[in-house]
Amino acid sequence: MKNRQIVGGILALIAAAMGIIGHIVLFLQWYRIGMSAESAEPGCEILLKYIHPVMADFGLLAGVLFAVSAYGFFSGRNWAFFLTTIGLVLALLGSWFVNVPYMAAGLPPVYFPLFWPYLLLYFLFLRLIGKISWQQTLFALFTGMAYIFCWMNGVSSTSRIITHGDPIFTLVQRLHWVAMIGWAVVTIAVIHKPREWVRVTSLVAATTELVVGIPLAAVTAQQLGRFSLFALAPLASLGLLIVLVLPKAWDYVAPAGQ
């Protein structure tokens, strides 16, 4: 147990340094470049100008949480691992989303050098430090993906409201946030206490995203004449919904007694 706490503290310090130093350096180097790039799709310039700082906030806050959790690990506090999981949820979103508008604008995905190490740290923290089962670890990974995709739909719908004003974006924009919050709560809760309320929250988040995501994906795919990235959130939610309603599937994710 003592060795796990020491290793957890070291990993948390590494994650903290990545989040704080990495986001400061990347933001200062690439923010103005992103704002001045020609966007491949309408609304990308809004994302690069206004959402990029928000993602930096998430990344820096994650770094702070990791630093505090490192103290918790080294001093043997019970809350250290819980704080780490919150940091991971923020860090993975903060290092993923900005890559999408950057690539759409013909720029390199400069935050992937943070995202992939954070993904590795996710598995190390859950499996090595938290001793979380593989089924919970993988289920939380997929709910985390749904959380990120719902965030993408909410933010992108907001930018399209500003640039296009199409009624479909105004109709669905707010409920993407509802689905996103639901998946964020599930991602953290399924790691620690996968009770029945977590399953119900998953069902609500999945169904909400399907209701608003499917029409949005269909309309935007027709407008673009190709696969729409707005389809990622409803596809992820559909896959998770199928798993949740299968007989005994939830019992496998959350064995009796947890």
Backbone bond lengths (Angstrom), bond angles and torsions (degrees), N, CA, C in turn:
res aa  C-N    CA-C-N  psi(-1)  N-CA   C-N-CA  omega(-1)  CA-C   N-CA-C  phi
1 M - - - 1.470 - - 1.530 110.73 -
2 K 1.344 116.13 -44.62 1.453 120.44 -179.43 1.527 110.92 -62.84
3 N 1.327 116.09 -39.76 1.469 119.69 178.67 1.521 111.25 -64.51
4 R 1.329 117.09 -39.62 1.466 120.80 178.27 1.519 110.71 -62.69
5 Q 1.324 117.17 -38.33 1.459 119.94 179.21 1.527 111.11 -66.28
6 I 1.319 116.13 -39.46 1.466 119.58 178.53 1.523 110.57 -65.51
7 V 1.338 116.11 -46.44 1.466 120.11 178.57 1.525 110.15 -62.79
8 G 1.345 116.99 -41.55 1.459 120.48 177.37 1.515 112.15 -59.93
9 G 1.336 116.76 -41.43 1.461 120.43 177.89 1.515 112.26 -64.09
10 I 1.331 116.49 -40.22 1.469 120.04 178.94 1.523 110.74 -65.68
11 L 1.339 116.22 -45.59 1.468 119.90 178.42 1.524 111.31 -62.16
12 A 1.336 116.40 -38.86 1.464 120.08 179.26 1.527 111.12 -65.90
13 L 1.319 117.34 -37.43 1.464 120.05 176.62 1.526 111.10 -65.12
14 I 1.331 116.18 -40.55 1.471 119.85 176.98 1.528 110.23 -61.91
15 A 1.339 116.16 -45.88 1.461 120.57 179.44 1.526 111.19 -62.88
16 A 1.331 116.65 -38.62 1.468 120.10 179.15 1.516 111.14 -64.37
17 A 1.328 116.67 -44.74 1.465 120.26 179.00 1.521 111.26 -62.79
18 M 1.337 116.56 -41.32 1.466 120.47 177.13 1.515 110.98 -59.44
19 G 1.338 116.41 -47.48 1.457 119.68 -175.73 1.511 113.35 -67.71
20 I 1.316 116.45 -44.12 1.462 119.73 -175.40 1.528 111.41 -76.67
21 I 1.321 116.85 -54.51 1.469 119.83 -178.45 1.518 111.38 -69.40
22 G 1.339 116.18 -44.95 1.464 120.32 -177.09 1.511 113.29 -59.70
23 H 1.335 117.51 -46.16 1.464 119.84 -177.56 1.524 111.67 -71.23
24 I 1.316 117.32 -36.57 1.471 118.98 177.61 1.527 110.19 -63.53
25 V 1.321 117.02 -48.38 1.460 120.77 -177.77 1.521 111.55 -64.26
26 L 1.340 117.19 -48.32 1.462 120.52 -177.13 1.527 111.68 -66.49
27 F 1.322 116.84 -39.83 1.461 119.12 -179.38 1.521 111.01 -65.00
28 L 1.322 117.46 -47.75 1.462 120.53 -179.03 1.529 111.62 -63.35
29 Q 1.322 117.01 -31.66 1.456 120.40 -177.59 1.522 112.79 -81.35
30 W 1.342 117.55 -34.35 1.461 120.40 -168.45 1.531 115.77 -114.68
31 Y 1.323 118.75 -9.41 1.465 119.05 -175.04 1.529 112.08 -62.39
32 R 1.317 118.01 -50.62 1.469 120.54 -179.44 1.524 111.12 -67.06
33 I 1.323 116.90 -34.88 1.468 119.75 177.30 1.520 110.02 -62.66
34 G 1.321 116.91 -42.82 1.463 120.78 179.32 1.514 112.66 -64.18
35 M 1.327 116.99 -40.74 1.463 120.22 -179.10 1.521 112.34 -66.67
36 S 1.326 117.40 -30.35 1.462 120.54 -176.11 1.525 113.25 -93.92
37 A 1.339 117.44 -1.08 1.468 120.42 -178.92 1.517 110.77 -77.14
38 E 1.328 115.45 149.21 1.459 120.10 174.36 1.519 108.63 -78.83
39 S 1.314 116.12 123.88 1.457 120.78 -174.98 1.518 110.84 -82.05
40 A 1.315 116.16 140.44 1.459 120.99 179.09 1.515 111.33 -79.35
41 E 1.328 118.47 -26.17 1.453 122.54 -179.36 1.521 108.89 -129.33
42 P 1.349 116.91 148.09 1.459 120.05 179.28 1.530 111.00 -59.59
43 G 1.310 116.42 138.51 1.450 121.21 177.34 1.505 114.61 95.48
44 C 1.329 118.55 -16.14 1.464 120.36 -178.74 1.521 111.73 -62.51
45 E 1.333 116.33 -35.19 1.458 118.65 -179.06 1.526 111.04 -64.54
46 I 1.333 116.79 -31.77 1.462 120.43 176.49 1.522 110.33 -66.95
47 L 1.332 115.19 -43.01 1.459 119.66 179.67 1.521 111.08 -63.04
48 L 1.337 116.22 -40.93 1.452 120.08 -177.49 1.535 112.02 -71.74
49 K 1.324 116.63 -27.69 1.455 120.01 -177.94 1.518 112.71 -87.50
50 Y 1.333 117.10 -41.87 1.460 120.01 -171.39 1.533 113.73 -108.19
51 I 1.324 118.12 -35.39 1.470 120.14 -176.90 1.521 111.15 -82.98
52 H 1.324 117.27 -29.90 1.459 119.82 177.48 1.539 111.89 -54.83
53 P 1.343 119.77 -46.26 1.470 118.96 176.38 1.526 113.29 -61.87
54 V 1.335 117.14 -35.38 1.468 119.89 178.10 1.526 110.35 -64.31
55 M 1.331 116.44 -41.99 1.459 119.95 178.09 1.531 111.16 -64.47
56 A 1.334 116.01 -35.68 1.459 119.34 175.06 1.521 110.75 -64.72
57 D 1.340 116.24 -38.32 1.471 119.77 175.57 1.525 111.06 -59.57
58 F 1.342 116.33 -45.14 1.464 120.39 178.92 1.524 110.69 -60.18
59 G 1.333 115.78 -44.44 1.454 119.93 -178.78 1.521 112.41 -64.82
60 L 1.334 116.76 -42.21 1.461 120.48 179.10 1.522 111.46 -67.83
61 L 1.342 116.13 -40.65 1.463 119.45 177.57 1.527 110.74 -63.67
62 A 1.327 116.05 -40.04 1.467 119.75 175.92 1.518 110.21 -59.48
63 G 1.347 116.86 -41.97 1.456 120.22 177.50 1.518 112.28 -60.26
64 V 1.330 116.52 -40.19 1.468 120.88 177.29 1.530 110.37 -63.14
65 L 1.332 116.86 -45.37 1.466 120.50 179.91 1.523 111.21 -62.54
66 F 1.325 116.36 -39.73 1.467 119.42 176.96 1.531 111.09 -63.62
67 A 1.330 116.57 -40.76 1.464 119.71 -180.00 1.526 111.15 -63.24
68 V 1.337 116.17 -42.65 1.463 120.11 178.48 1.524 110.65 -67.54
69 S 1.342 116.53 -40.04 1.469 119.33 178.53 1.526 110.90 -65.74
70 A 1.341 118.07 -31.13 1.467 120.31 175.58 1.531 109.91 -60.68
71 Y 1.332 116.49 -43.85 1.466 119.67 174.70 1.526 110.19 -59.45
72 G 1.337 115.70 -41.54 1.458 119.45 179.77 1.516 112.70 -62.29
73 F 1.322 116.38 -42.69 1.466 119.63 178.16 1.532 111.07 -63.13
74 F 1.316 116.50 -48.98 1.467 120.10 -176.48 1.531 112.29 -64.91
75 S 1.335 116.79 -29.11 1.470 120.04 -179.60 1.525 112.79 -98.12
76 G 1.343 116.76 6.23 1.465 120.69 174.91 1.513 115.11 72.87
77 R 1.325 117.86 31.56 1.471 121.38 -179.37 1.529 110.65 -83.28
78 N 1.331 116.07 141.96 1.459 120.74 -178.37 1.523 112.95 -70.97
79 W 1.340 117.16 -22.88 1.459 120.43 -175.02 1.531 113.15 -84.26
80 A 1.317 117.38 -4.72 1.467 120.12 -172.84 1.522 111.93 -61.30
81 F 1.323 117.49 -45.42 1.466 120.25 -177.39 1.523 111.29 -68.55
82 F 1.329 116.72 -38.89 1.465 120.03 177.98 1.523 110.71 -61.01
83 L 1.325 116.64 -44.22 1.469 120.37 179.14 1.526 110.78 -63.89
84 T 1.323 115.88 -34.52 1.463 120.05 178.45 1.518 111.48 -63.39
85 T 1.336 117.35 -40.84 1.470 119.58 -178.73 1.528 111.00 -65.91
86 I 1.322 117.31 -36.62 1.469 119.57 175.31 1.522 109.83 -63.94
87 G 1.330 116.32 -42.50 1.464 120.28 177.65 1.512 112.19 -60.36
88 L 1.329 117.14 -39.86 1.464 120.73 179.28 1.523 111.48 -64.33
89 V 1.336 117.07 -41.41 1.466 120.63 179.10 1.528 110.43 -60.64
90 L 1.326 116.93 -43.28 1.464 120.53 178.86 1.530 111.49 -70.66
91 A 1.338 116.55 -41.07 1.469 120.45 -175.69 1.516 111.80 -66.37
92 L 1.318 117.53 -41.22 1.462 120.21 -178.00 1.526 111.18 -67.79
93 L 1.331 117.09 -38.68 1.463 119.23 175.77 1.522 110.68 -68.32
94 G 1.339 117.09 -45.08 1.458 120.69 -177.34 1.518 114.07 -63.62
95 S 1.340 116.83 -27.51 1.469 119.95 -178.66 1.530 112.94 -99.54
96 W 1.328 117.59 0.04 1.460 120.13 -179.34 1.520 112.66 -104.93
97 F 1.323 116.93 -52.79 1.456 119.77 -162.68 1.521 113.79 -63.70
98 V 1.325 117.96 -39.72 1.469 119.72 -176.07 1.521 111.27 -62.12
99 N 1.328 118.13 -25.77 1.462 120.56 178.49 1.527 112.30 -60.53
100 V 1.337 117.13 -30.56 1.469 120.57 -176.37 1.529 111.46 -65.76
101 P 1.356 119.90 -56.96 1.471 117.89 177.47 1.526 113.12 -64.99
102 Y 1.333 118.08 -29.34 1.465 119.69 176.78 1.533 110.21 -62.63
103 M 1.332 116.91 -47.45 1.464 119.93 179.51 1.525 110.72 -66.00
104 A 1.355 117.07 -37.34 1.462 120.03 178.42 1.519 111.59 -64.36
105 A 1.332 116.53 -26.84 1.465 120.80 178.73 1.526 112.42 -92.07
106 G 1.344 117.07 8.88 1.452 120.92 178.35 1.509 114.49 79.47
107 L 1.345 116.70 18.00 1.458 121.91 179.46 1.533 109.94 -104.19
108 P 1.332 117.97 160.00 1.463 119.39 179.85 1.525 111.39 -71.01
109 P 1.335 117.56 151.96 1.480 121.43 176.94 1.524 110.17 -77.55
110 V 1.315 116.19 79.18 1.458 121.22 -166.32 1.526 113.47 -70.48
111 Y 1.336 117.99 -14.41 1.460 119.53 -178.41 1.532 113.13 -94.10
112 F 1.317 117.81 -4.17 1.458 119.20 176.86 1.532 113.05 -61.07
113 P 1.357 120.15 -33.18 1.466 119.10 175.38 1.521 113.78 -60.85
114 L 1.337 118.20 -16.83 1.456 121.46 171.08 1.522 111.26 -92.11
115 F 1.336 116.36 -38.92 1.463 120.22 -173.63 1.525 112.31 -64.03
116 W 1.340 117.22 -48.61 1.467 118.85 -174.89 1.524 112.45 -65.58
117 P 1.330 120.64 -42.84 1.475 118.56 173.70 1.525 112.82 -62.15
118 Y 1.340 117.49 -35.70 1.463 119.33 176.86 1.527 110.93 -64.47
119 L 1.332 116.66 -36.67 1.463 119.55 177.80 1.529 110.08 -64.27
120 L 1.335 116.81 -40.78 1.464 120.43 176.04 1.530 110.38 -63.22
121 L 1.326 117.38 -42.59 1.461 120.77 178.52 1.525 111.38 -63.20
122 Y 1.331 116.73 -32.94 1.465 120.63 176.35 1.528 110.18 -56.01
123 F 1.321 116.38 -50.12 1.461 119.62 -179.55 1.527 111.23 -67.69
124 L 1.323 118.22 -38.49 1.457 120.51 179.80 1.527 111.41 -64.84
125 F 1.320 116.65 -44.64 1.462 119.89 179.68 1.535 111.36 -64.07
126 L 1.335 116.64 -46.17 1.461 118.59 -175.03 1.519 112.48 -73.09
127 R 1.321 117.26 -44.81 1.458 119.83 -175.21 1.527 112.58 -83.56
128 L 1.327 117.43 -42.78 1.460 120.56 -174.37 1.524 112.48 -85.56
129 I 1.328 116.45 -42.95 1.464 119.90 -175.46 1.527 111.54 -91.68
130 G 1.331 116.83 -49.81 1.457 119.72 -177.36 1.509 115.40 -83.59
131 K 1.340 117.13 -13.75 1.465 122.02 -177.29 1.532 111.03 54.99
132 I 1.330 115.77 39.60 1.456 121.99 177.99 1.526 108.86 -79.73
133 S 1.321 116.79 140.32 1.457 120.93 -177.82 1.523 110.98 -63.70
134 W 1.324 115.45 157.79 1.458 119.99 178.65 1.526 111.57 -61.09
135 Q 1.342 117.28 -39.72 1.467 118.46 -177.75 1.528 111.93 -65.29
136 Q 1.336 117.22 -39.15 1.461 119.45 176.17 1.525 111.27 -69.50
137 T 1.325 116.48 -39.85 1.463 120.72 -179.58 1.522 111.06 -61.34
138 L 1.324 117.20 -46.16 1.459 120.78 -178.04 1.525 111.58 -72.68
139 F 1.338 116.75 -38.95 1.466 118.88 178.34 1.519 110.30 -62.87
140 A 1.342 117.09 -43.16 1.466 120.66 177.94 1.526 111.25 -64.04
141 L 1.342 116.79 -33.85 1.464 119.84 177.07 1.527 110.65 -63.48
142 F 1.324 116.88 -43.75 1.466 120.41 -178.95 1.529 111.53 -71.09
143 T 1.346 118.05 -37.89 1.466 118.72 175.43 1.526 110.40 -66.76
144 G 1.343 116.53 -32.49 1.460 119.71 175.24 1.513 112.18 -65.26
145 M 1.337 116.66 -37.48 1.463 119.99 175.37 1.521 110.67 -63.46
146 A 1.343 116.58 -43.26 1.465 119.81 178.03 1.526 110.61 -61.85
147 Y 1.313 117.16 -39.23 1.473 122.34 177.51 1.530 110.80 -60.04
148 I 1.320 116.74 -44.76 1.462 120.42 179.41 1.528 110.71 -66.65
149 F 1.328 117.64 -42.86 1.465 120.76 -178.87 1.530 111.38 -65.58
150 C 1.352 117.20 -37.95 1.470 119.46 177.44 1.521 110.68 -66.97
151 W 1.335 116.55 -37.39 1.475 120.08 173.49 1.519 109.98 -59.14
152 M 1.335 117.00 -45.49 1.456 120.92 179.42 1.516 110.90 -57.57
153 N 1.334 117.13 -43.80 1.465 120.17 -179.29 1.521 111.78 -66.14
154 G 1.337 116.68 -39.59 1.458 119.53 179.68 1.519 112.13 -66.21
155 V 1.321 116.47 -46.00 1.467 120.70 -179.31 1.525 110.64 -67.17
156 S 1.325 116.48 -45.54 1.460 119.62 -178.23 1.523 111.41 -66.55
157 S 1.332 117.51 -34.84 1.464 119.93 175.67 1.523 110.47 -63.65
158 T 1.336 116.46 -39.15 1.462 120.20 178.56 1.526 111.01 -62.20
159 S 1.341 116.74 -43.98 1.462 119.44 -179.93 1.523 111.18 -66.36
160 R 1.342 116.78 -34.61 1.468 119.37 178.92 1.526 111.66 -72.13
161 I 1.329 117.08 -30.84 1.470 119.32 174.81 1.529 109.71 -60.97
162 I 1.339 115.55 -40.90 1.464 120.26 -178.56 1.528 111.31 -70.48
163 T 1.339 116.72 -41.87 1.466 119.89 -174.21 1.520 113.45 -88.37
164 H 1.347 117.37 -34.99 1.466 120.87 -175.17 1.518 112.68 -107.27
165 G 1.343 115.11 -47.15 1.453 119.44 -176.04 1.513 114.30 77.31
166 D 1.351 117.63 14.83 1.465 119.70 179.06 1.531 110.09 -64.03
167 P 1.334 118.20 138.05 1.467 121.32 -177.80 1.528 113.74 -58.79
168 I 1.341 117.91 -30.87 1.461 120.02 -177.47 1.526 111.04 -60.74
169 F 1.325 117.76 -38.05 1.462 120.87 -179.35 1.524 111.30 -70.59
170 T 1.336 116.11 -39.46 1.462 120.18 177.20 1.520 110.84 -65.10
171 L 1.316 117.22 -36.42 1.461 121.88 -178.76 1.522 112.33 -65.26
172 V 1.330 117.91 -42.62 1.467 120.79 -168.83 1.526 114.05 -100.75
173 Q 1.326 118.64 -12.23 1.469 121.02 -167.47 1.527 113.57 -57.34
174 R 1.316 118.81 -45.71 1.466 121.20 -171.84 1.525 112.73 -71.78
175 L 1.319 117.18 -35.59 1.457 119.23 -177.48 1.528 112.75 -73.46
176 H 1.332 117.58 -18.94 1.465 118.37 171.09 1.527 110.23 -62.44
177 W 1.341 116.20 -37.19 1.462 119.67 178.39 1.525 110.52 -65.98
178 V 1.341 116.04 -38.61 1.468 119.58 178.10 1.522 110.44 -60.68
179 A 1.336 116.04 -47.64 1.463 120.18 178.35 1.523 111.12 -62.65
180 M 1.326 116.53 -39.55 1.462 120.73 -179.66 1.527 111.19 -62.46
181 I 1.329 116.75 -46.73 1.466 120.22 179.37 1.525 110.28 -62.37
182 G 1.338 116.38 -40.95 1.459 120.19 177.70 1.514 112.10 -58.37
183 W 1.337 116.85 -47.55 1.467 120.60 -179.74 1.521 111.60 -67.27
184 A 1.337 118.44 -34.34 1.467 120.92 178.23 1.529 110.33 -64.39
185 V 1.340 115.93 -44.47 1.466 120.11 177.88 1.524 110.58 -62.32
186 V 1.327 116.39 -44.05 1.468 120.59 -179.52 1.526 110.81 -62.75
187 T 1.326 116.95 -42.19 1.465 120.84 -177.83 1.523 111.33 -57.90
188 I 1.315 116.51 -42.15 1.471 119.97 179.02 1.522 111.17 -75.86
189 A 1.344 116.56 -44.59 1.460 120.25 -173.53 1.521 112.69 -68.58
190 V 1.332 117.54 -35.24 1.460 119.50 -177.08 1.526 111.11 -67.71
191 I 1.322 117.08 -22.95 1.464 121.15 176.92 1.520 111.16 -74.95
192 H 1.330 116.06 -36.29 1.463 120.09 -172.54 1.531 113.06 -100.64
193 K 1.327 117.08 -51.90 1.466 120.10 -177.59 1.523 109.78 -141.03
194 P 1.327 116.96 81.99 1.480 119.73 -177.75 1.531 112.44 -76.39
195 R 1.320 116.27 67.09 1.454 121.82 179.49 1.534 110.54 -79.90
196 E 1.329 115.37 179.35 1.464 120.16 -177.36 1.522 111.74 -64.48
197 W 1.340 117.92 -32.97 1.468 119.39 179.79 1.525 111.04 -63.17
198 V 1.332 116.71 -29.36 1.460 120.10 177.50 1.523 109.90 -66.95
199 R 1.329 116.22 -39.84 1.467 120.14 177.05 1.521 110.87 -63.76
200 V 1.335 117.33 -42.69 1.466 120.94 179.38 1.521 110.35 -63.01
201 T 1.331 116.66 -42.94 1.462 120.54 177.24 1.522 110.95 -60.81
202 S 1.334 116.84 -39.56 1.470 120.99 176.99 1.524 111.08 -60.80
203 L 1.327 116.14 -44.29 1.466 120.65 -179.35 1.532 111.01 -63.07
204 V 1.338 116.39 -41.39 1.465 120.09 179.31 1.525 110.51 -66.40
205 A 1.342 117.40 -44.67 1.463 120.72 -179.63 1.525 111.08 -62.74
206 A 1.329 116.56 -43.98 1.463 120.62 -179.10 1.518 111.49 -64.14
207 T 1.324 116.46 -46.76 1.465 120.14 -177.89 1.524 111.12 -66.13
208 T 1.324 116.95 -39.57 1.465 120.66 178.29 1.519 111.09 -59.49
209 E 1.329 116.33 -46.41 1.465 119.44 -178.70 1.526 110.92 -67.20
210 L 1.309 118.13 -34.91 1.465 119.88 177.41 1.529 111.11 -64.47
211 V 1.331 116.46 -41.38 1.463 120.79 -178.05 1.529 111.56 -62.74
212 V 1.337 117.14 -41.17 1.467 119.59 -177.62 1.521 112.43 -97.09
213 G 1.327 117.40 -24.19 1.455 120.46 -174.75 1.508 114.74 -81.42
214 I 1.336 117.08 -36.66 1.463 119.85 -178.42 1.532 111.51 -64.89
215 P 1.353 119.42 -49.84 1.478 118.27 177.16 1.530 112.62 -60.26
216 L 1.335 116.44 -38.92 1.459 120.04 -179.74 1.521 111.03 -64.72
217 A 1.320 116.74 -44.09 1.465 120.40 179.59 1.523 110.95 -63.73
218 A 1.334 116.96 -39.46 1.462 120.87 -178.96 1.527 111.12 -66.23
219 V 1.335 116.44 -45.32 1.466 120.15 -178.15 1.518 110.61 -66.11
220 T 1.335 117.87 -45.88 1.464 120.30 -177.13 1.528 111.98 -70.15
221 A 1.325 117.57 -33.74 1.465 119.62 176.21 1.524 110.39 -64.44
222 Q 1.325 116.89 -38.57 1.461 120.97 177.76 1.527 110.62 -66.87
223 Q 1.336 116.68 -39.39 1.460 120.29 179.43 1.524 111.56 -66.90
224 L 1.336 116.14 -41.11 1.461 121.11 -176.37 1.522 113.05 -83.37
225 G 1.322 117.05 -23.50 1.456 121.08 -176.92 1.514 113.21 74.85
226 R 1.331 116.34 23.36 1.473 121.63 -179.63 1.521 108.59 -160.23
227 F 1.342 114.80 -179.46 1.458 120.01 177.20 1.517 109.91 -60.80
228 S 1.317 116.03 134.73 1.462 121.36 -179.24 1.528 109.80 -101.22
229 L 1.330 116.26 136.25 1.462 120.14 175.77 1.520 112.21 -65.17
230 F 1.324 117.28 -16.42 1.460 120.12 174.27 1.530 111.57 -64.40
231 A 1.325 117.95 -15.10 1.464 121.45 -179.39 1.522 112.62 -79.65
232 L 1.336 118.44 -15.23 1.463 120.16 -175.87 1.521 112.15 -62.31
233 A 1.324 117.48 -44.05 1.468 121.08 -177.98 1.529 112.06 -63.97
234 P 1.347 119.57 -50.34 1.465 117.68 178.00 1.518 113.65 -65.26
235 L 1.330 118.24 -32.88 1.467 119.67 177.10 1.530 110.93 -65.20
236 A 1.339 116.74 -45.48 1.465 120.37 177.65 1.522 111.08 -62.85
237 S 1.332 116.35 -41.92 1.460 120.29 179.90 1.528 111.51 -66.37
238 L 1.320 116.63 -37.64 1.461 120.28 177.95 1.526 110.83 -64.03
239 G 1.323 116.41 -44.40 1.460 119.40 178.85 1.513 112.02 -60.45
240 L 1.327 116.99 -43.49 1.461 120.63 179.06 1.526 111.28 -68.44
241 L 1.323 116.80 -36.22 1.466 120.03 178.78 1.526 110.73 -63.34
242 I 1.321 116.57 -40.86 1.463 120.36 178.78 1.530 110.32 -61.95
243 V 1.334 115.96 -43.06 1.469 119.77 178.66 1.525 110.87 -62.97
244 L 1.332 116.61 -40.82 1.460 120.81 -175.72 1.526 113.27 -68.37
245 V 1.326 117.81 -30.83 1.456 120.15 -177.57 1.527 112.91 -93.94
246 L 1.330 117.47 -7.13 1.458 119.37 176.20 1.524 110.27 -67.73
247 P 1.328 117.65 141.23 1.471 120.14 179.36 1.524 111.33 -56.78
248 K 1.331 115.19 129.02 1.469 124.31 174.88 1.526 114.47 67.09
249 A 1.341 117.98 3.80 1.464 119.17 179.34 1.526 111.01 -64.82
250 W 1.329 117.22 -43.03 1.461 120.23 179.08 1.524 111.21 -65.78
251 D 1.338 117.05 -36.33 1.466 120.06 177.11 1.525 111.37 -61.75
252 Y 1.318 117.08 -27.79 1.462 120.76 177.44 1.522 110.56 -74.60
253 V 1.343 115.82 -40.33 1.472 119.74 177.97 1.517 110.62 -69.77
254 A 1.330 117.00 -41.63 1.463 121.96 -178.15 1.521 108.78 -123.62
255 P 1.331 118.93 83.02 1.467 121.97 -179.30 1.515 111.90 -56.31
256 A 1.316 115.76 150.99 1.462 120.94 -179.11 1.527 110.57 -56.53
257 G 1.319 115.17 138.28 1.452 119.64 178.45 1.511 113.30 101.17
258 Q 1.342 117.64 -10.59 1.472 119.31 178.83 1.515 109.94 -82.17
